Amino acid sequence: MKLASLLFPLALIAAQPAFAADPLAGIWQTSPGRDGGFGHVQIKPCGAGLCGTVVRTFDASGKAVQASDLGAAILDQVQPTGGGGYGEGRIINPESGRSYTARLTLRGDQLDVGGCILMICRNAGTWQRVK
């Protein structure tokens, strides 16, 4: 029993790098918003899932700006669902503050982003991998 209690934390530590290497991890450029501006979202492990935070914001011309959503958490506890799909977590609209069940599909260096509330799902565009 003592050996099992020592091995369990080690197994958790060993599993961390595998999750950190998730193909969704990295920096993604969002689709332009209503004003043409866009952002860079860093997706990385947090808790038992993946989270995304706006780390840079740009105006419609591509110039870096200090937008109000800079630093906003927009993905929370997203989980891989298989076949390039991610869900079960939340996606937050920084303009309204509303959150939805995340629905993401990874296709190489493109990420189809959407969210659902009840049975109504909406596409939020395609993000492009930056890094």
C-alpha positions in Angstrom: 0.0 0.0 0.0 2.9 2.4 0.8 4.4 1.7 -2.6 1.1 2.5 -4.3 0.8 5.8 -2.5 4.3 6.8 -3.6 3.8 5.7 -7.2 0.5 7.5 -7.8 2.0 11.0 -7.4 4.9 10.0 -9.7 2.4 8.8 -12.3 0.6 12.1 -12.2 3.9 14.0 -12.6 4.9 11.8 -15.5 1.5 12.4 -17.2 1.9 16.2 -17.1 4.4 16.5 -20.0 2.2 14.4 -22.3 -0.7 16.7 -21.7 1.5 19.8 -22.1 2.5 18.5 -25.5 -1.2 18.5 -26.6 -1.4 19.6 -30.2 -3.9 22.4 -29.2 -1.3 24.1 -27.0 0.3 27.1 -28.5 -0.6 30.6 -29.7 -3.5 31.1 -32.1 -4.7 34.1 -34.1 -8.5 34.6 -33.7 -10.9 35.5 -36.5 -11.4 39.2 -36.9 -14.2 40.7 -34.7 -16.9 43.1 -35.7 -14.4 46.0 -35.9 -11.8 44.0 -37.8 -9.5 43.6 -34.8 -8.2 40.3 -33.8 -6.1 38.7 -31.0 -3.6 36.1 -30.2 -4.7 33.5 -27.7 -2.3 31.3 -25.8 -3.7 27.9 -25.1 -1.9 25.8 -22.4 -2.7 23.2 -19.7 -4.5 24.4 -16.6 -5.9 22.1 -14.0 -7.4 19.1 -15.7 -7.9 20.7 -19.1 -6.7 23.4 -21.5 -7.3 27.1 -21.1 -6.8 30.0 -23.4 -6.0 33.6 -22.6 -5.8 36.7 -24.9 -2.1 37.6 -24.9 -2.0 40.2 -27.7 -4.6 42.4 -29.4 -4.5 44.1 -32.8 -6.6 46.6 -34.7 -8.0 46.0 -38.2 -4.8 47.2 -39.8 -2.7 44.6 -37.8 -1.2 47.2 -35.4 -0.8 46.0 -31.9 -3.2 47.8 -29.5 -4.2 47.6 -25.9 -7.8 46.3 -26.3 -10.2 45.7 -23.4 -10.0 42.0 -23.9 -6.2 41.8 -23.4 -5.6 39.3 -20.6 -9.1 37.8 -20.8 -9.6 34.1 -20.3 -11.7 32.9 -23.2 -11.2 29.1 -23.0 -11.6 27.2 -19.7 -11.1 23.5 -19.0 -11.4 22.3 -22.6 -10.8 18.6 -23.0 -9.8 16.5 -26.0 -12.8 14.4 -27.3 -10.9 12.5 -30.0 -10.4 12.8 -33.7 -9.1 16.4 -33.4 -12.2 17.5 -31.4 -12.2 19.4 -28.2 -15.1 20.2 -25.9 -16.6 19.8 -22.5 -15.0 23.1 -21.3 -16.3 26.6 -21.7 -15.6 29.3 -24.3 -16.2 32.9 -23.2 -17.1 35.8 -25.4 -15.0 38.7 -24.0 -17.4 41.3 -25.5 -20.5 40.0 -23.7 -19.0 37.9 -20.9 -21.3 35.1 -21.8 -19.9 31.5 -21.8 -20.8 28.6 -23.9 -19.9 24.9 -24.1 -16.8 24.8 -26.2 -16.7 23.0 -29.5 -13.3 23.1 -31.2 -11.9 21.1 -34.1 -8.2 21.0 -34.9 -7.3 20.7 -38.5 -3.5 21.0 -38.8 -2.6 24.6 -38.1 -6.3 25.7 -38.2 -8.8 25.6 -35.3 -12.5 25.7 -36.0 -14.0 27.4 -33.0 -17.6 27.4 -31.8 -19.8 27.2 -28.8 -23.2 25.8 -27.8 -25.9 26.8 -25.4 -28.6 24.2 -24.9 -28.9 22.7 -28.4 -28.0 25.8 -30.3 -24.5 25.9 -31.6 -22.7 28.7 -33.3 -19.5 29.0 -35.3 -17.0 31.6 -34.0 -14.7 31.3 -37.0 -11.4 29.7 -37.7 -8.2 30.5 -35.8 -4.8 30.1 -37.4 -1.7 28.8 -35.4 0.9 31.5 -34.8 3.3 29.4 -32.7 
